[in-house]
Amino acid sequence: MFIAVARIEIHIPAAASLKDKRSVVQSVSKRLRNEFPVSTAEVEAQERWGLAVLGIAAVSGSAGHAREVIDAAVRYVERARLDAEVGAVDVEVVPAL
C-alpha cells in the first residue's frame, strides 16, 4: 500500500477575513473530493487570511497509481478558476506501514 501526499499553497489576496478564506478552501476541497478519490485538509496557516495550505492524500496498492491520482488533483487545482493563486506545490509518495 502506498500513500501519495501533496502540499499546496494557495494565496488569496482578496481575503479580508477568515470567512473569505474559508469559502475558497471549502470550495477547493469539495471540488477535489467530488472529482478524485482523495482526502483534503487545511494543514497550515489557519489563522492567516491571505494564505491557505492544503494537504491532499490518496491511498493505493500501487505507487504509480497513487502518484497519478495526486498529480491529477494538483493539475485540477492549478487550472481551477479560483479567486486565488497557487503557489508552492510539494508531492511525495511513501509506502504505508
KEKE-3310 file (N, C-alpha, C; in steps of 0.2 Angstrom, whole numbers, plus 5000, padded with zeros to 4 digits):
npx = (5004:5002:5005:5001:5005:5001:5006:4999:5001:4990:4987:4978:4974:4963:4956:4948:4945:4944:4933:4931:4943:4940:4929:4935:4944:4935:4928:4938:4942:4930:4927:4938:4936:4925:4929:4940:4947:4952:4958:4956:4963:4965:4981:4990:4994:4982:4977:4980:4974:4977:4983:4982:4986:4985:4983:4983:4978:4980:4977:4983:4986:4996:5011:5013:5000:4994:5002:4998:4985:4986:4994:4985:4975:4982:4985:4972:4968:4977:4973:4960:4947:4949:4948:4961:4978:4989:5003:5018:5020:5022:5025:5024:5027:5024:5028:5016:5015)
npy = (4994:5011:5029:5044:5061:5078:5095:5110:5127:5141:5156:5170:5184:5193:5190:5196:5192:5178:5171:5174:5167:5154:5151:5150:5139:5129:5127:5123:5111:5103:5102:5095:5082:5078:5076:5067:5052:5057:5063:5079:5093:5108:5112:5120:5137:5142:5153:5164:5176:5178:5166:5149:5133:5118:5100:5086:5069:5052:5035:5020:5003:5003:5012:5020:5022:5029:5041:5046:5049:5060:5069:5072:5078:5089:5096:5099:5108:5118:5123:5127:5139:5150:5162:5165:5162:5148:5143:5137:5119:5103:5086:5069:5052:5038:5022:5014:5009)
npz = (5000:4996:5000:4993:4994:4994:4996:4995:4992:4993:4988:4993:4989:4990:5001:5015:5027:5039:5035:5022:5017:5021:5013:5000:5003:5007:4995:4985:4992:4992:4978:4974:4981:4975:4962:4963:4971:4985:5000:5009:5018:5027:5032:5037:5042:5047:5053:5045:5034:5020:5015:5012:5016:5009:5012:5003:5000:4994:4993:4988:4981:4972:4969:4958:4953:4964:4964:4951:4954:4963:4956:4946:4953:4958:4946:4943:4953:4950:4938:4940:4942:4952:4966:4968:4969:4965:4974:4980:4977:4983:4982:4987:4987:4998:5005:5015:5032)
capx = (5000:5006:5001:5003:5003:5003:5005:4998:5000:4985:4987:4971:4975:4957:4953:4948:4943:4945:4927:4933:4947:4937:4925:4939:4946:4930:4926:4943:4941:4924:4928:4943:4933:4920:4932:4945:4947:4957:4956:4959:4963:4969:4986:4995:4992:4974:4975:4982:4969:4979:4986:4979:4990:4980:4986:4979:4981:4977:4980:4983:4990:5002:5014:5012:4993:4994:5005:4994:4979:4988:4996:4979:4972:4986:4983:4965:4969:4981:4969:4953:4946:4949:4949:4967:4984:4993:5010:5022:5017:5026:5022:5028:5024:5028:5025:5012:5017)
capy = (5000:5017:5035:5050:5067:5084:5101:5116:5134:5145:5163:5173:5191:5197:5188:5201:5189:5171:5169:5174:5162:5148:5150:5147:5132:5124:5126:5119:5104:5100:5100:5089:5076:5076:5073:5062:5048:5060:5067:5085:5096:5114:5109:5126:5144:5143:5160:5169:5177:5178:5160:5143:5127:5112:5094:5081:5062:5047:5029:5015:4997:5004:5019:5024:5025:5035:5047:5048:5052:5066:5073:5074:5083:5095:5099:5102:5114:5124:5125:5129:5146:5152:5169:5164:5159:5143:5144:5131:5113:5098:5080:5064:5045:5034:5016:5013:5004)
capz = (5000:4996:5001:4989:4998:4991:5000:4990:4995:4989:4990:4992:4991:4991:5008:5020:5034:5039:5032:5015:5016:5022:5007:4995:5005:5006:4988:4983:4995:4989:4971:4974:4984:4970:4956:4964:4977:4989:5006:5009:5024:5028:5036:5040:5041:5048:5055:5040:5029:5013:5013:5014:5014:5009:5011:4999:5001:4991:4995:4983:4981:4968:4970:4952:4953:4969:4961:4946:4957:4966:4950:4943:4958:4958:4940:4944:4957:4946:4932:4943:4942:4959:4967:4972:4965:4968:4975:4980:4977:4985:4981:4989:4988:5003:5007:5021:5036)
cpx = (5004:5002:5005:5001:5005:5002:5005:4997:4995:4985:4981:4971:4969:4953:4953:4946:4944:4939:4928:4938:4944:4932:4929:4942:4941:4928:4931:4942:4935:4924:4933:4940:4928:4923:4937:4944:4952:4953:4959:4958:4967:4974:4990:4991:4985:4972:4977:4977:4971:4982:4983:4984:4986:4985:4981:4982:4977:4981:4978:4987:4996:5004:5013:5004:4992:4997:5001:4988:4981:4990:4990:4975:4975:4985:4977:4965:4972:4977:4962:4953:4944:4950:4956:4972:4987:5000:5014:5018:5023:5022:5027:5024:5028:5024:5021:5015:5012)
cpy = (5006:5023:5040:5056:5073:5090:5107:5122:5138:5152:5167:5180:5195:5195:5194:5199:5181:5168:5169:5168:5155:5146:5147:5140:5127:5122:5122:5112:5100:5098:5094:5082:5074:5073:5068:5058:5051:5062:5074:5088:5103:5112:5114:5132:5146:5150:5166:5170:5176:5171:5154:5138:5121:5105:5089:5074:5057:5040:5024:5009:4998:5011:5023:5026:5030:5041:5050:5052:5059:5071:5076:5079:5089:5099:5103:5108:5120:5127:5128:5136:5148:5160:5169:5162:5153:5144:5138:5124:5107:5091:5074:5057:5041:5028:5016:5008:4998)
cpz = (5000:4997:4997:4993:4994:4996:4995:4994:4990:4992:4988:4994:4992:4998:5013:5027:5033:5035:5024:5013:5016:5016:5001:4997:5004:4999:4984:4985:4992:4982:4970:4976:4979:4964:4957:4970:4982:4995:5006:5016:5024:5033:5039:5039:5042:5050:5051:5035:5022:5011:5016:5012:5015:5008:5008:4999:4997:4993:4990:4984:4977:4969:4964:4951:4958:4967:4955:4948:4959:4961:4947:4947:4958:4952:4940:4948:4953:4941:4934:4943:4949:4960:4971:4967:4969:4968:4975:4981:4979:4985:4983:4989:4993:5004:5014:5025:5037)
residu = (MET:PHE:ILE:ALA:VAL:ALA:ARG:ILE:GLU:ILE:HIS:ILE:PRO:ALA:ALA:ALA:SER:LEU:LYS:ASP:LYS:ARG:SER:VAL:VAL:GLN:SER:VAL:SER:LYS:ARG:LEU:ARG:ASN:GLU:PHE:PRO:VAL:SER:THR:ALA:GLU:VAL:GLU:ALA:GLN:GLU:ARG:TRP:GLY:LEU:ALA:VAL:LEU:GLY:ILE:ALA:ALA:VAL:SER:GLY:SER:ALA:GLY:HIS:ALA:ARG:GLU:VAL:ILE:ASP:ALA:ALA:VAL:ARG:TYR:VAL:GLU:ARG:ALA:ARG:LEU:ASP:ALA:GLU:VAL:GLY:ALA:VAL:ASP:VAL:GLU:VAL:VAL:PRO:ALA:LEU)
# end
